[in-house]
Amino acid sequence: MMDHVRVTRKVRDTPTVFSLYFNWNRDVEPGQFVMVWVPGHSEVPMSLSQTGKEKCLTIKMYGDTTKAMDALEPGDFIYIRGPYGKPFSRVKGKTLLIGGGSGMASLRPMINEDSTGILAARGKEELLFENEFHDGKAICVTEDGSRGIKGIITAGIDSVDLSGFSMIYVCGPERMLYAVYKNIQGKTENVEFSLERSMKCGIGLCDSCSVDGFEICRDGPTFNMKQVSEMEEFGRTRLDRSGKRIYF
Ligand code: FES
């Protein structure tokens, strides 16, 4: 069932990322996703960056629907159905949240006093939610060296002792997920990745999000280390909305 919600606040987080806040009377677990529709544009899957009573969609502009969402202002409506999919596992103890680019949006609801973040972006202006980590427990990695460690996200991972974390959560572009997977492989099994694919139904019926026998919408979007190791397509290819194969 599709709900319509009214935007209450709009915040520009980085030059290319913005957040729309709204009240929505549904329970959502961190890591689940919703299907979002703006009239006249394609419905798209998105994770929520805030899951309490006030909810939030944090959006990077990359296509028609997200550009249409950037034109929305407080008082305008967006249309949402869900939530769908498997949430992140909840664990006790210290957690590590690894977010590349706007990937930190889906991880934001998991931030608490026990979490450390590794945030990666091209430059400091695109680092997302650094200030939401408690006691400055955010390690920044930038490709241009404008903040924190200069390099790619694996340089941030190499700077921490992974054995100190009960669970590691990873979200971002799939090439980045794959680089993290290869870096962490053999060091710990306590890792969950959030995968993205083109989605149409969102409920396991249309097969548009299929990856090596997994439906990302129904079996994911969160997957553990063992599951991603079974996906030959992971980090290599995906299908676009028309079914054409795209190589990462
Ligand atoms: S979006 Fe239709 S099966 Fe996943």
Residues whose N, C-alpha, C, O or C-beta is under 5 A from the ligand:
A	BS01	FES	S198 M199 K200 C201 G202 I203 G204 L205 C206 D207 S208 C209 E215 C217
